[in-house]
Amino acid sequence: MIRHLKSGQSAEAKAENSAQVRSTVEAILADISARGEKAVREYSEKFDKWSPASFRLSESDIAECVRSLSPSTIEDIKFAQTQIRNFALAQRGALRDVEVETIPGVVLGHKNIPVNSVGCYVPGGRYPMVASAHMSVVTAKAAGVKRIVTSAPPFGGKPHPAIVAAMYFGGADEIYAFGGVQAIAAMALGTENIAPVDMLVGPGNAFVAEAKRQLFGRVGIDLLAGPTETLIIADDSCDAEMAAVDLIGQAEHGPGSPAVLLTNSAKLAADVPAAIEKLFSWLPTAEIARQAWKNCGEIILCDTLDEMVSEADRIASEHVQVLTRDPDYFLQRMTNFGALFLGHRTNVAYGDKVIGTNHTLPTMKAARYTGGLWVGKFLKTCTYQRVLTDEAAALVGAYCSRLCALEGFAAHKEQADLRVRRYGKKVA
């Protein structure tokens, strides 16, 4: 039996008031489309109090940011990017071009072609998300994208040096210091000084997500990301301290971040709330995390492992930590998750920052139908066909002609019939 010992907000309460967000974003996009960089500058001044001579950072601006960082910080950034790059390159290596002769004289194939240009957005509101630069820029570079444009809002009245350094070391071709809807619009629509990109990637707040949603079709996007989610699957091999730390480690993202404990241990379920309160007594981000736990935290008690698998797949969380004796049980059976973190030695923070997998992941149950950002998102798998012989052209043409007639497509049929007349015997 599945029992909800602590529930978060109802589905109705969780639903954001998206109408206002939608109309606000629609107006900004229309304004920037009409007035270009003048509108971008006005919104930057309004929302970020930021209006530099140029939004694009020069080589000297970038060098100054890098010089301001300690050698250890630079080393840490490069270490993280090496892990992310190595895994992305391994994934790229698994994606092979294909060419096969399906019947004599008919050759079909596909090529994996990198997107030509990508805009990578790095959020920097409550926290400067340095790691998001690694995840988008490094992965796009590993895919072979020719032009990588990056943007991040100013932080503390200037470009954040570590974000700029991460963009630069990751391989960005153009680095801009602006944020929000105006950054998304400038990259997607272009301005007098910015050529538009073909695709947008990277997380952001509700307004950024809505801008990506409205621009989808004019440009590609990675996915629509909502508040960060975490699910802890634990048995009695996990203690309350570890469960509490791993729940609140993601809840600190924001007051709307769901954190769920799914367990078959009644003792663990009973002990975790006190362990969380103990964390709140000293954690610098306790105010934010407390709101998230109060509004969106859940504790779910199950009797069996199979119930835990079923409930985990229903939740379809962005991050799933498996703190059990046999984590592979869940790896083999779960189907809906953004990323799995298997065993007590790993955690979501590793994936968020450094271990090498990508942290831009599906939220709001999107894990039911998609994975997260990876090197393959920057590639277009494009097919081609080649008919090598007269016999093959006539054979396929005869079938095609009859199938076109079945559907009533006369001009399609004539395309096939022309090949039959030219390259084969008359087909009755």
C-alpha positions as CSV (number, residue, x, y, z in Angstrom):
1,M,0.0,0.0,0.0
2,I,1.2,3.5,-0.9
3,R,0.7,6.1,1.9
4,H,1.3,9.8,1.5
5,L,2.6,10.9,4.9
6,K,3.4,14.4,3.8
7,S,1.9,15.9,0.6
8,G,3.0,18.9,-1.4
9,Q,0.7,21.4,-3.1
10,S,-2.3,20.1,-5.0
11,A,-2.0,20.0,-8.8
12,E,-4.3,23.0,-8.9
13,A,-2.1,24.9,-6.5
14,K,1.0,24.0,-8.3
15,A,-0.3,25.4,-11.6
16,E,1.4,28.7,-12.2
17,N,-0.5,31.8,-13.2
18,S,0.9,31.4,-16.7
19,A,-1.5,33.8,-18.4
20,Q,0.3,36.9,-17.1
21,V,3.7,35.4,-17.9
22,R,2.5,34.5,-21.4
23,S,1.2,38.0,-22.2
24,T,4.3,39.7,-20.7
25,V,6.6,37.6,-22.8
26,E,4.6,37.9,-25.9
27,A,4.7,41.7,-25.7
28,I,8.5,41.7,-25.1
29,L,9.2,39.4,-28.0
30,A,7.0,41.5,-30.3
31,D,8.8,44.7,-29.2
32,I,12.3,43.3,-29.7
33,S,11.3,41.9,-33.0
34,A,10.2,45.4,-34.1
35,R,12.8,47.6,-32.5
36,G,15.8,45.4,-32.1
37,E,18.7,46.3,-29.8
38,K,17.0,49.5,-28.7
39,A,14.3,47.5,-27.1
40,V,16.8,44.9,-25.7
41,R,18.6,47.8,-24.0
42,E,15.4,49.2,-22.5
43,Y,14.4,45.9,-21.0
44,S,18.0,45.3,-19.7
45,E,17.8,48.7,-18.0
46,K,14.4,47.9,-16.6
47,F,15.0,44.4,-15.3
48,D,18.7,44.3,-14.6
49,K,19.7,48.0,-14.3
50,W,22.3,47.2,-16.9
51,S,23.2,49.2,-20.0
52,P,26.8,48.8,-21.0
53,A,28.3,50.4,-24.2
54,S,28.2,46.9,-25.7
55,F,26.4,43.8,-24.5
56,R,29.0,41.7,-26.2
57,L,32.1,41.1,-24.2
58,S,35.4,42.0,-25.9
59,E,38.5,39.8,-25.8
60,S,39.9,42.2,-23.1
61,D,36.7,42.0,-21.1
62,I,36.9,38.2,-21.1
63,A,40.6,38.3,-20.2
64,E,39.9,40.6,-17.3
65,C,37.2,38.2,-16.0
66,V,39.6,35.2,-16.3
67,R,42.4,37.2,-14.5
68,S,40.2,38.0,-11.6
69,L,39.7,34.3,-10.7
70,S,42.1,32.3,-8.5
71,P,44.1,29.5,-10.1
72,S,42.2,27.0,-8.1
73,T,38.9,28.2,-9.4
74,I,40.1,28.0,-13.0
75,E,41.4,24.5,-12.3
76,D,38.0,23.5,-10.9
77,I,36.2,24.9,-14.0
78,K,38.5,23.1,-16.3
79,F,38.2,19.8,-14.4
80,A,34.4,19.9,-14.6
81,Q,34.5,20.8,-18.3
82,T,36.9,17.9,-19.0
83,Q,34.5,15.4,-17.4
84,I,31.5,16.9,-19.3
85,R,33.5,17.0,-22.6
86,N,34.7,13.4,-22.3
87,F,31.2,12.0,-21.7
88,A,29.7,14.1,-24.5
89,L,32.4,12.9,-26.9
90,A,31.7,9.3,-25.9
91,Q,28.1,9.9,-26.6
92,R,28.9,11.5,-30.0
93,G,31.0,8.5,-30.9
94,A,28.0,6.3,-30.3
95,L,26.0,8.2,-33.0
96,R,27.1,6.7,-36.3
97,D,26.1,7.7,-39.8
98,V,24.3,4.8,-41.6
99,E,24.2,3.6,-45.2
100,V,22.6,0.4,-46.2
101,E,21.4,-1.3,-49.5
102,T,17.9,-2.3,-48.6
103,I,17.1,-4.1,-51.9
104,P,19.5,-4.4,-54.8
105,G,20.1,-1.0,-56.3
106,V,18.4,1.0,-53.5
107,V,20.7,2.7,-51.0
108,L,19.3,4.5,-47.9
109,G,21.3,6.4,-45.3
110,H,21.4,9.0,-42.7
111,K,24.0,11.6,-41.6
112,N,24.3,13.2,-38.1
113,I,24.8,16.9,-38.9
114,P,25.5,19.5,-36.2
115,V,23.2,22.5,-35.9
116,N,25.0,25.5,-37.4
117,S,24.4,28.0,-34.6
118,V,23.2,27.7,-31.0
119,G,22.3,30.2,-28.3
120,C,23.2,29.0,-24.8
121,Y,21.5,30.8,-21.9
122,V,23.1,30.7,-18.5
123,P,20.8,31.9,-15.6
124,G,22.2,34.1,-12.9
125,G,19.3,35.3,-10.8
126,R,19.4,33.9,-7.2
127,Y,22.6,31.9,-8.0
128,P,25.2,32.4,-10.7
129,M,24.8,29.1,-12.5
130,V,28.4,28.6,-13.7
131,A,27.8,24.9,-14.3
132,S,25.1,25.7,-16.8
133,A,27.7,27.2,-19.1
134,H,29.6,23.9,-19.0
135,M,26.5,21.9,-19.8
136,S,25.4,23.8,-22.9
137,V,28.6,25.3,-24.4
138,V,30.9,22.3,-23.9
139,T,28.3,19.8,-25.1
140,A,27.5,21.9,-28.2
141,K,31.2,22.2,-29.0
142,A,31.6,18.4,-28.7
143,A,28.7,18.0,-31.2
144,G,30.5,20.2,-33.7
145,V,28.3,23.3,-33.6
146,K,30.1,26.0,-35.7
147,R,28.8,29.1,-33.9
148,I,28.1,29.1,-30.2
149,V,26.5,32.3,-28.8
150,T,26.2,32.6,-25.0
151,S,24.5,35.0,-22.7
152,A,24.1,35.5,-18.9
153,P,22.6,38.3,-16.9
154,P,24.9,40.7,-15.0
155,F,25.5,39.6,-11.4
156,G,26.2,42.3,-8.8
157,G,26.3,45.0,-11.5
158,K,28.8,43.4,-13.8
159,P,29.4,40.2,-15.8
160,H,30.0,37.3,-13.5
161,P,33.7,36.4,-13.9
162,A,33.4,32.7,-13.4
163,I,30.4,32.4,-15.8
164,V,32.4,34.3,-18.4
165,A,35.4,32.1,-17.9
166,A,33.3,29.0,-18.2
167,M,31.8,30.2,-21.4
168,Y,35.3,31.1,-22.7
169,F,37.0,27.8,-21.7
170,G,34.0,25.9,-23.0
171,G,34.5,27.3,-26.5
172,A,31.9,30.0,-26.9
173,D,32.3,32.2,-30.0
174,E,30.3,35.2,-28.8
175,I,29.7,36.1,-25.1
176,Y,27.0,38.6,-24.1
177,A,26.1,40.1,-20.8
178,F,22.3,40.3,-20.7
179,G,19.6,38.1,-19.3
180,G,15.9,37.3,-19.2
181,V,13.5,37.4,-22.1
182,Q,15.5,40.1,-23.8
183,A,18.6,37.8,-24.1
184,I,16.5,34.9,-25.4
185,A,14.8,37.2,-28.0
186,A,18.1,38.8,-29.1
187,M,19.7,35.4,-29.7
188,A,16.7,33.9,-31.4
189,L,15.4,36.9,-33.4
190,G,18.7,38.7,-33.9
191,T,19.3,42.4,-33.7
192,E,21.3,45.0,-35.6
193,N,24.5,43.6,-34.0
194,I,23.6,39.9,-33.3
195,A,23.0,37.4,-36.0
196,P,20.1,35.0,-35.0
197,V,20.8,31.4,-34.0
198,D,19.1,28.2,-35.1
199,M,18.6,26.8,-31.6
200,L,18.2,27.9,-28.0
201,V,19.3,25.8,-25.0
202,G,19.7,26.3,-21.3
203,P,17.5,26.7,-18.2
204,G,16.0,29.8,-16.8
205,N,13.0,31.3,-14.8
206,A,9.4,31.1,-15.9
207,F,9.7,34.0,-18.2
208,V,12.8,32.5,-20.0
209,A,10.9,29.2,-20.3
210,E,7.9,30.9,-21.8
211,A,10.1,32.9,-24.2
212,K,11.6,29.6,-25.4
213,R,8.1,28.1,-25.7
214,Q,6.8,31.0,-27.8
215,L,9.9,31.0,-30.1
216,F,9.9,27.2,-30.7
217,G,9.3,26.7,-34.4
218,R,11.2,29.8,-35.3
219,V,14.2,28.2,-33.6
220,G,14.7,24.8,-32.0
221,I,14.9,24.4,-28.3
222,D,16.3,21.8,-25.9
223,L,13.3,21.5,-23.5
224,L,11.0,23.5,-21.3
225,A,12.4,23.4,-17.8
226,G,10.3,24.2,-14.7
227,P,11.5,24.3,-11.1
228,T,14.2,21.8,-10.1
229,E,12.8,18.5,-8.8
230,T,14.4,15.7,-6.8
231,L,13.2,12.3,-5.7
232,I,15.0,10.2,-3.1
233,I,14.3,6.5,-3.2
234,A,15.6,5.0,0.0
235,D,15.3,1.8,2.2
236,D,16.6,1.3,5.7
237,S,20.2,1.2,4.4
238,C,19.9,5.0,4.2
239,D,20.0,7.1,7.4
240,A,17.9,10.2,8.0
241,E,20.9,12.6,7.7
242,M,21.7,11.5,4.2
243,A,18.1,11.6,3.0
244,A,17.6,15.0,4.5
245,V,20.7,16.5,3.0
246,D,19.9,15.1,-0.4
247,L,16.3,16.4,-0.3
248,I,17.2,19.9,0.8
249,G,20.3,20.0,-1.5
250,Q,17.8,20.5,-4.3
251,A,15.0,22.3,-2.4
252,E,17.4,25.3,-2.0
253,H,17.0,26.1,-5.7
254,G,13.8,27.9,-5.0
255,P,10.5,27.9,-3.1
256,G,8.8,26.0,-5.9
257,S,11.2,23.1,-6.1
258,P,9.6,19.7,-5.3
259,A,11.6,17.3,-3.0
260,V,10.1,13.9,-2.4
261,L,11.2,11.0,-0.2
262,L,9.9,7.6,-1.4
263,T,10.7,4.8,1.0
264,N,9.7,1.4,2.4
265,S,11.2,2.2,5.8
266,A,8.7,3.6,8.3
267,K,11.5,4.6,10.6
268,L,13.3,6.6,7.9
269,A,10.0,8.3,7.0
270,A,9.5,9.2,10.6
271,D,13.0,10.4,11.2
272,V,13.6,12.6,8.2
273,P,11.4,15.6,9.2
274,A,13.5,16.2,12.3
275,A,16.7,15.8,10.3
276,I,15.5,18.4,7.9
277,E,14.7,20.8,10.7
278,K,18.2,20.3,12.1
279,L,19.6,21.3,8.7
280,F,17.4,24.4,8.6
281,S,19.0,25.5,11.9
282,W,22.3,26.3,10.3
283,L,21.9,26.2,6.5
284,P,22.6,29.7,4.9
285,T,19.9,29.0,2.3
286,A,17.4,27.7,4.9
287,E,14.8,30.4,4.2
288,I,14.4,29.3,0.6
289,A,14.7,25.6,1.2
290,R,12.2,25.8,4.1
291,Q,9.6,27.3,1.8
292,A,10.2,24.6,-0.8
293,W,9.9,21.8,1.8
294,K,6.8,23.3,3.3
295,N,5.0,23.8,-0.1
296,C,6.4,21.0,-2.3
297,G,8.0,18.4,0.0
298,E,6.5,15.0,0.2
299,I,7.1,11.7,2.1
300,I,5.6,8.6,0.6
301,L,5.7,5.2,2.4
302,C,5.4,2.0,0.4
303,D,5.4,-1.6,1.4
304,T,7.3,-3.2,-1.5
305,L,10.0,-2.4,-4.0
306,D,7.6,-2.8,-6.9
307,E,5.3,-0.2,-5.4
308,M,8.3,2.1,-5.1
309,V,9.1,1.6,-8.8
310,S,5.5,2.2,-9.8
311,E,5.3,5.4,-7.7
312,A,8.7,6.7,-9.0
313,D,7.6,6.2,-12.6
314,R,4.3,8.1,-11.8
315,I,6.3,11.0,-10.3
316,A,8.7,11.0,-13.3
317,S,11.1,13.3,-11.4
318,E,14.0,15.3,-13.0
319,H,16.5,13.9,-10.5
320,V,16.2,10.5,-8.9
321,Q,18.6,9.3,-6.2
322,V,18.5,5.6,-5.3
323,L,19.8,5.1,-1.8
324,T,19.1,1.4,-1.4
325,R,20.9,-1.9,-1.0
326,D,20.4,-2.8,-4.6
327,P,20.2,0.4,-6.8
328,D,20.4,-1.7,-10.0
329,Y,16.9,-3.0,-9.2
330,F,15.6,0.5,-10.0
331,L,18.0,1.1,-12.9
332,Q,16.6,-2.1,-14.6
333,R,12.9,-1.4,-13.9
334,M,12.3,2.4,-13.9
335,T,11.3,4.1,-17.2
336,N,10.5,7.7,-16.3
337,F,13.4,9.8,-14.9
338,G,15.6,12.7,-16.0
339,A,18.8,11.3,-14.5
340,L,19.5,8.5,-12.0
341,F,22.0,8.7,-9.2
342,L,22.7,5.2,-8.1
343,G,24.0,4.4,-4.6
344,H,25.0,6.2,-1.5
345,R,28.3,7.4,-2.8
346,T,26.8,9.7,-5.5
347,N,24.3,12.5,-5.4
348,V,22.5,15.1,-7.5
349,A,25.1,17.8,-6.8
350,Y,27.7,15.7,-8.5
351,G,25.6,15.6,-11.6
352,D,24.7,19.3,-11.3
353,K,28.3,20.5,-11.2
354,V,31.1,18.2,-12.2
355,I,30.7,14.4,-12.8
356,G,30.1,14.6,-16.5
357,T,26.5,13.9,-17.2
358,N,24.3,16.9,-18.3
359,H,22.2,18.8,-15.7
360,T,19.7,20.3,-18.1
361,L,16.9,17.7,-17.6
362,P,13.2,17.2,-18.1
363,T,10.8,18.5,-15.4
364,M,7.0,18.6,-14.9
365,K,6.7,14.9,-15.8
366,A,8.3,15.4,-19.2
367,A,10.6,12.5,-18.4
368,R,7.7,10.3,-19.6
369,Y,8.7,11.2,-23.1
370,T,12.1,12.8,-23.3
371,G,15.5,12.8,-21.8
372,G,17.6,15.8,-21.0
373,L,20.2,17.9,-22.9
374,W,22.9,15.8,-24.5
375,V,25.2,15.9,-27.5
376,G,22.5,14.4,-29.7
377,K,20.2,17.4,-29.1
378,F,22.7,19.5,-31.2
379,L,22.6,17.0,-34.1
380,K,20.1,16.6,-36.9
381,T,19.8,13.0,-38.1
382,C,19.0,13.7,-41.8
383,T,18.2,10.9,-44.3
384,Y,19.1,10.5,-48.0
385,Q,18.3,7.9,-50.7
386,R,20.0,6.8,-53.9
387,V,18.7,4.5,-56.6
388,L,21.6,2.9,-58.5
389,T,20.0,0.8,-61.2
390,D,17.2,1.0,-63.8
391,E,15.7,-2.2,-62.5
392,A,15.4,-0.8,-58.9
393,A,13.9,2.5,-60.2
394,A,11.2,0.6,-62.1
395,L,10.5,-1.8,-59.3
396,V,10.1,0.8,-56.6
397,G,8.2,3.0,-59.1
398,A,5.6,0.3,-59.8
399,Y,4.8,-0.1,-56.1
400,C,4.9,3.7,-55.6
401,S,2.5,4.3,-58.5
402,R,-0.2,2.0,-57.1
403,L,0.2,3.4,-53.6
404,C,-0.2,6.9,-54.9
405,A,-3.3,5.9,-56.8
406,L,-4.7,4.4,-53.6
407,E,-4.4,7.8,-51.9
408,G,-5.5,9.8,-54.9
409,F,-2.3,11.7,-55.4
410,A,-2.2,12.0,-59.2
411,A,1.0,14.1,-59.5
412,H,2.8,11.8,-57.0
413,K,1.8,8.9,-59.2
414,E,3.1,10.6,-62.3
415,Q,6.5,11.0,-60.6
416,A,6.7,7.2,-60.2
417,D,5.2,6.4,-63.6
418,L,7.8,8.6,-65.3
419,R,10.6,6.5,-63.8
420,V,8.8,3.3,-64.8
421,R,8.4,4.5,-68.4
422,R,12.0,5.7,-68.6
423,Y,13.8,2.9,-66.8
424,G,11.8,-0.3,-66.9
425,K,9.4,-2.4,-68.9
426,K,5.8,-1.3,-69.1
427,V,4.0,-2.2,-65.9
428,A,0.4,-3.4,-66.3
